[in-house]
Amino acid sequence: MDIGFIGLGLMGRPLAGHLANAGHSLHLWARRPAALEPFKDMAVQCHASAAEVARHAEVVITMVADAPDVREVILGADGIAAGARSGLIVVDMSTINPNAARQIGAELEARDIEFLDAPVSGGEVGAINATLTIMVGGKPEVFEKLKPLFEKMGKSITLIGGVGAGQVAKACNQILTGVGIAAVAEAFNFATRSGVDAGRVREALLGGFAYSRILENHGQRMLDRNFKPGFKAWMHQKDLRIVMEEAHRLGLMLPSSAATAQLFNALVGSGMGSDDSIAALKLLEMISMPE
């Protein structure tokens, strides 16, 4: 297929590479020309605008920072919709507010352009290894048509519901992972300040009901003091902001999410926004009462 890809950052770059390696023709545009450098020796076509990408593609995938970026890239003056032919499929793999996804989908439908929201979980490692979890919202027939593409990028691919449902699932994912990271960081800080080896505590807890992938994977990285970003703290802060915005809109009480959102606000405010979100441990250590 002729596939456009816009958003060649930490996650988008390896995903675009998987599609190229699978034999698809890639059409690229980037707001930062440096983002195209890794593709200079590959058989891809680079274009001057998102609209130009759309003129050459059957499907255009976007993976950018937040809803305003998605809207600009898709619906801006020189965005995808400006160059789209009838029947083009746009897939947004960013993490944005579910309502924003629905609005973008409705505006595209009015122009006879199909839309799927398909946020992902798994971080940079999952993108590199094509083992991402992909949560999709949109029409079943459009999903089935593009499922072979998703299978080149992820391991677990699920159609959740209509447009926006993928973003709801991703918000749920970020609640669970954010609260989980905060819980493991609190437990490790508690153990260490109690004079107990946090590594031994983790080993014991992995054998009981406290087991989680976060305790297993992120817990080990905390013990190793490996705060190199696989998923930056400012991104998790942004995702939890989306959760709290939706909670406010829906009139929901999300106490654990609210507390975790504040933790990530403090993490970013303390200058650790570019660390991995597991740097929550460093923040708790920093603000704990001196021994």
Buried (B, 14 or more C-beta within 10 A) or exposed (E): BBBBBBBBBBBBBBBBBBBBEBEBBBBBBBEEEEBBEEBEEEEBBBBEBBBBBBBBBBBBBBBBBBBEBBBBBBBBEBBBBBBBEEEBBBBBBBBBBBBBBBBBBEBBEEEEBBBBBBBBBBBBEBBBEBEBBBBBBBBEEBBEBBEEBBBBBBBBBBBBBBBBBBBBBBBEBBBBBBBBBBBBBBBBBBBBBEEEEBBEBBEEBBEEEBEBEBBEBBBEBBBEEEBEBBBBBBBBBBBBBBBBBBBEEEEEEBEEBBEBBBBBBBBBEBEBBEBBBBBBBBBBEEEEEEE
